[in-house]
């Protein structure tokens, strides 16, 4: 049973931060939640691919791509790997590619948009560090909820 973010905010209020950034719903599941895992990377998705190839156990990967629209950090193969490995969703402060294929997957995916250009594969970035997106802090292990109304995260 999924809890609507508007109802959850009404219930818990100041215990939660609300991401004001307007992300696009791209995945086949528009509502998802789970504990946060994080990646900070810029135009390089090797760490994203590596993490989503491990057991997700219902977690949500928050990818801080610095808001870059220049190259995709998630594509259909990486998203399919996330599904196979039990991830609930991916929130990307950046862009994805293969959006039609990703939209057919049973996975929550939110991103700024899309760009067919692939990213580098050098493995440059950080994993499981606190990231800040539009003034909201995402720390590994806290809970995040996402649906068509937006994204909430525990403070």
ABEGO torsion letter per residue (X at the ends): XBBBAAAAAAAAEAABBBBABBBBBABABABBBEBBBBBBBBGBAAAAAAAAABBAGGBBBBBBAGGBAABBABBAAAAAAAAAAGBABBBBBEBBBGAAAAAABBBBBBBAEBBABBBBAAGBEBBGBBBBBGGBBBBBGBBBBBBAAEBBBBX
